[in-house]
């Protein structure tokens, strides 16, 4: 990635919650996420992870756990995005 000029890699983590990971068909394991985080942090000064919130039925506690876990990865940036679940 560095060889092609990447300076700020971004990782679409979305959530650590296994129920939501299953619903969104996110297949990376938590260990794979931690491994990717270490590789990126070891090789880049700025690393960003995306986290989703606002899923229908998600509790404040679930969101807090996601934030605590992503903070523990020691990346330089965390981008938090709302998701709208609207069904007609």
Backbone bond lengths (Angstrom), bond angles and torsions (degrees), N, CA, C in turn:
res aa  C-N    CA-C-N  psi(-1)  N-CA   C-N-CA  omega(-1)  CA-C   N-CA-C  phi
1 X - - - 1.451 - - 1.530 110.64 -
2 X 1.325 115.98 -42.45 1.466 119.26 179.11 1.525 110.75 -62.33
3 X 1.336 116.19 -38.07 1.461 120.76 -177.53 1.527 112.59 -62.38
4 X 1.334 117.67 -26.49 1.466 119.44 179.38 1.533 111.74 -98.37
5 X 1.337 116.92 6.53 1.450 120.60 172.92 1.515 116.69 100.36
6 X 1.325 118.12 8.00 1.467 119.90 178.22 1.529 108.87 -68.20
7 X 1.325 115.81 131.29 1.467 120.58 178.18 1.527 112.72 -120.07
8 X 1.334 117.48 -22.07 1.463 122.20 -176.49 1.537 109.36 -135.73
9 X 1.339 118.53 77.40 1.464 118.54 -179.81 1.528 111.33 -66.34
10 X 1.315 114.60 146.53 1.467 122.27 -178.64 1.524 107.82 -125.18
11 X 1.325 115.62 134.99 1.457 121.80 -175.74 1.523 108.43 -120.15
12 X 1.317 117.31 123.06 1.461 121.86 -179.68 1.519 111.87 -81.68
13 X 1.294 116.67 69.54 1.464 122.41 -178.75 1.527 111.74 -62.22
14 X 1.305 117.27 -46.83 1.469 127.40 178.36 1.522 113.59 73.57
15 X 1.337 119.03 -58.49 1.470 121.95 -179.20 1.519 109.87 -164.61
16 X 1.324 115.87 153.07 1.459 121.00 171.12 1.526 110.97 -93.47
17 X 1.319 117.50 -17.38 1.461 122.61 -175.44 1.531 109.94 -65.47
18 X 1.330 116.44 119.44 1.466 120.34 -174.06 1.527 112.83 -63.43
19 X 1.317 117.83 -34.43 1.470 120.21 177.90 1.526 110.48 -61.29
20 X 1.339 116.16 -47.71 1.464 119.70 179.61 1.519 111.00 -69.92
21 X 1.331 117.79 -36.26 1.472 120.12 176.74 1.523 110.04 -60.03
22 X 1.326 116.47 -41.25 1.464 119.84 177.68 1.531 110.84 -65.47
23 X 1.326 117.43 -44.67 1.463 121.20 -179.89 1.527 112.26 -60.40
24 X 1.337 117.11 -36.16 1.463 121.46 -179.19 1.532 112.37 -91.35
25 X 1.336 116.05 2.54 1.466 121.74 -179.21 1.535 111.39 57.67
26 X 1.329 115.90 42.93 1.460 121.89 175.92 1.524 107.18 -89.22
27 X 1.321 117.31 114.78 1.456 120.87 -168.01 1.521 115.04 -97.46
28 X 1.314 119.12 -12.98 1.462 120.16 179.57 1.529 109.53 -66.93
29 X 1.323 115.61 135.88 1.468 119.68 176.92 1.527 109.36 -77.10
30 X 1.308 116.09 164.37 1.469 121.21 177.47 1.527 109.38 -61.06
31 X 1.324 117.19 -39.22 1.469 120.48 177.96 1.527 111.07 -63.49
32 X 1.331 118.07 -39.12 1.464 121.14 176.91 1.529 110.58 -64.92
33 X 1.320 116.52 -39.03 1.465 120.90 178.03 1.528 109.82 -63.06
34 X 1.314 116.97 -46.33 1.464 120.80 179.57 1.522 110.95 -63.14
35 X 1.325 116.97 -39.55 1.465 121.44 178.63 1.529 110.53 -65.18
36 X 1.333 117.30 -44.97 1.462 120.88 178.13 1.519 110.66 -62.03
37 X 1.317 116.76 -40.56 1.457 121.08 178.88 1.521 110.82 -60.97
38 X 1.314 116.96 -44.96 1.465 120.59 179.69 1.523 110.93 -62.62
39 X 1.327 116.99 -45.71 1.465 120.37 179.47 1.527 110.64 -59.95
40 X 1.331 116.58 -46.88 1.466 119.72 -179.52 1.520 111.65 -64.96
41 X 1.332 117.20 -45.64 1.470 120.61 -179.58 1.525 111.91 -63.82
42 X 1.326 116.72 -33.75 1.468 120.45 179.54 1.527 112.15 -71.87
43 X 1.325 117.45 -20.74 1.456 120.62 -172.25 1.528 115.59 -115.42
44 X 1.319 117.28 -10.11 1.461 120.36 -177.38 1.524 109.93 -136.85
45 X 1.328 115.79 147.33 1.464 121.05 177.40 1.519 111.81 -76.46
46 X 1.320 116.85 -31.34 1.465 122.08 -176.91 1.518 109.75 -124.40
47 X 1.321 116.30 120.97 1.460 122.88 178.92 1.523 107.22 -132.58
48 X 1.326 116.42 135.49 1.452 120.90 -178.02 1.523 111.00 -123.14
49 X 1.310 115.76 138.77 1.463 122.52 174.58 1.515 108.98 -117.67
50 X 1.322 115.72 139.86 1.464 121.86 176.11 1.520 109.48 -96.54
51 X 1.331 116.67 133.31 1.453 123.25 175.92 1.530 108.00 -124.66
52 X 1.316 116.15 137.13 1.467 121.88 176.29 1.527 109.54 -99.17
53 X 1.325 115.16 150.54 1.460 120.00 172.59 1.523 108.74 -145.58
54 X 1.307 115.19 166.17 1.460 120.36 175.65 1.512 114.32 90.03
55 X 1.334 116.69 16.02 1.452 118.93 176.72 1.523 109.44 -65.84
56 X 1.310 116.90 144.85 1.457 122.04 -179.69 1.526 109.99 -57.87
57 X 1.319 116.22 114.32 1.459 121.17 -179.80 1.518 114.27 98.47
58 X 1.325 118.16 -7.71 1.464 120.27 178.67 1.520 109.54 -69.70
59 X 1.325 116.18 133.45 1.467 120.10 179.23 1.531 110.08 -91.08
60 X 1.322 114.71 161.95 1.468 120.99 174.91 1.526 109.52 -59.29
61 X 1.323 116.60 -39.69 1.467 120.81 -179.72 1.525 110.92 -62.45
62 X 1.341 117.55 -40.95 1.466 120.58 178.16 1.530 110.38 -62.62
63 X 1.308 116.38 -41.46 1.457 120.61 179.23 1.532 110.53 -65.51
64 X 1.327 117.26 -41.42 1.465 121.19 178.35 1.522 110.92 -62.57
65 X 1.328 117.53 -40.39 1.471 121.44 178.75 1.521 109.99 -63.31
66 X 1.346 117.21 -44.71 1.464 120.43 176.45 1.524 110.83 -56.31
67 X 1.330 116.59 -46.66 1.468 120.43 -178.19 1.525 111.42 -64.79
68 X 1.327 117.46 -42.29 1.468 120.73 178.29 1.522 110.50 -61.33
69 X 1.334 116.43 -41.45 1.464 119.44 -177.96 1.524 111.85 -69.88
70 X 1.328 117.42 -40.24 1.463 118.66 179.61 1.531 110.63 -70.33
71 X 1.316 118.13 -35.10 1.469 121.28 175.92 1.529 110.07 -61.68
72 X 1.330 117.24 -36.72 1.465 121.01 -178.92 1.526 112.54 -65.89
73 X 1.346 117.99 -14.93 1.466 120.98 178.27 1.529 112.00 -78.95
74 X 1.336 117.18 -9.03 1.468 123.38 174.60 1.523 113.98 61.04
75 X 1.313 117.37 35.96 1.460 119.41 175.06 1.522 109.45 -81.85
76 X 1.320 115.63 163.54 1.463 119.27 -177.03 1.528 112.52 -77.95
77 X 1.328 117.78 -26.77 1.460 120.76 -176.62 1.530 110.60 -139.27
78 X 1.331 115.08 146.84 1.464 122.13 171.67 1.521 106.34 -131.71
79 X 1.312 116.31 121.39 1.465 121.01 176.71 1.514 108.33 -103.50
80 X 1.326 116.22 128.41 1.465 122.28 -174.96 1.516 108.81 -115.46
81 X 1.326 115.57 123.95 1.463 121.54 -175.57 1.520 111.42 -122.50
82 X 1.325 116.62 137.86 1.469 119.26 173.61 1.529 109.89 -77.25
83 X 1.307 115.57 147.94 1.449 120.13 173.66 1.528 107.19 -117.38
84 X 1.302 116.49 134.91 1.452 121.41 179.20 1.527 108.87 -103.45
85 X 1.317 115.40 120.12 1.458 120.87 176.89 1.520 107.92 -104.94
86 X 1.296 116.53 90.45 1.460 121.01 -179.99 1.511 107.68 -112.58
87 X 1.317 116.29 126.98 1.465 120.96 178.80 1.514 108.36 -120.78
88 X 1.301 116.37 141.09 1.469 120.14 177.05 1.505 109.67 -113.74
